[in-house]
Amino acid sequence: MIIGVGIDLVEVERFKAVMRRRGERFLERIFTAGERKYCEGKMHRLAHYTARFAAKEAILKALGTGWSGGIHWTDIEVVHEGTGAVSAKIGGPAGQVAKKKKIRKVHISITHSERYASAVAVAEG
């Protein structure tokens, strides 16, 4: 059963501007060590970061919470599978919300170009 759906679209240039202003601390606050390692190894690292940012937003929309209830950016980790697919690990307060709502899995799909990154999340119970 589908419990929630979320979608997000982010301009890569806008994300880049925020990253320039806030620096490395911004990346550490938003992304897990695994996400940073993955993105830093890519030629178009900003597009990869932006897509993961969009995925986190889409997942919280699917959970129906937004950033309320003590949820942190790093409660959600976008994991790159060997096949090219991505999955989401959800822990902390966000994981507690998912458990309370009986969400078994959150399916995600991300895409990006030079200008935009987008993500869709479907919470399954």
N, C-alpha and C positions, 0 to 999 in steps of 0.2 A: 504494500500500500504506500502511495506517495503521501508524505506528511508535509512537505514544503518544497518550493522551487525558488531559486534566486538567480539573478543575472547581474553582471556589472560590466561597464565599459570605461576604460581609463585611457586618456591621451598620454602617450609616452613622453612627450615634451613637458607636459605639466608635472609628471612624476619626476622627471629629470631635474626640473627647476627646484622642487622640494628637496630632492636629494642633495643638490648643490648647496642649498641654504643650510641644511641640517647636518650634512656630512655622515661620517661612519656611524655615529651614535643612532642616527635615524634607521639605518639598515639593521643595526643590532636590536633595536626596539621592535621592528616590524617582522623581521625574518629570523628563522631558526638557523643554527650553524650549518645544518645540512642544506637548507635552501640557499644560503649565501655561498657555500662551496660550489653548489651546482651552477648558480648564475655566474659566479666569477670565472668559471671555466668556459663560458660561452662567448663567441665573437660579439654578439649583440646582447650583451649582458643586461642593458637597461630594459629591453623588450621582455626578457625573461623575468626580471624583477617585477615589472609592471603587470605582467600576466598573473604572477603569483599574488600580487596585491589585489587584483581584480577577483581572483579565486577566493581569497579570504573574505572579501566583501560579499560575494555571491553566496558563500556557505552560510554566513551569518544571516543573510536574508532568508535562506532556506530553513534555517533553524528558527527564524521568527524573533530574533533577539536584538539584532544590531549590536552595538558595543556596550550594552547595558549589563548590569549584574556582575561587574568585576572581570569581564572577559578581556583577555589580552590578545594582541596580535599573534604572539607565539603559541597560543593555545591551539592554533591551527597550523599544520605543516603540510605543504604541498610536496608530495614525493613523486619523483620521476621514476617510472617503472622501466625496466630494460627494454620493453616493447615499444616505447615511445609514449605510452599512455601515462596519465597522472592519476594519483589517488590522494586522499586526504587523511591525515591522522589528526584526530580531535581529542584534546585532553583538557585538563584544568576545568575552570568554570564552564567553558563551552561544551566540554565533554559531559559535564553534569547535566546541562540542559538537554543534550542529545539523549542521554540515558533517561531522564525524566519524561521526555516525549516519546520514548521507545523507538528512537531512530537507530536502526541496525547498521546502516551504511549511508554515506553521502557520496554520490556519484558526481564527478566533476569533469568538465571539458574546458580546456583553455586554448586560446589562439592569440597570435599577435602578428603585427606587421611593423614597419618602421614607425608608423604614426599612432597605432591603436593596439590595445590589448583588451581582450574580453574573456569572460568566464561564465559558465553556467553550472549551477549545482542543483542536484535533486536529492532530497532527503527521503530515504526509504525506511519504512517501519516494518 
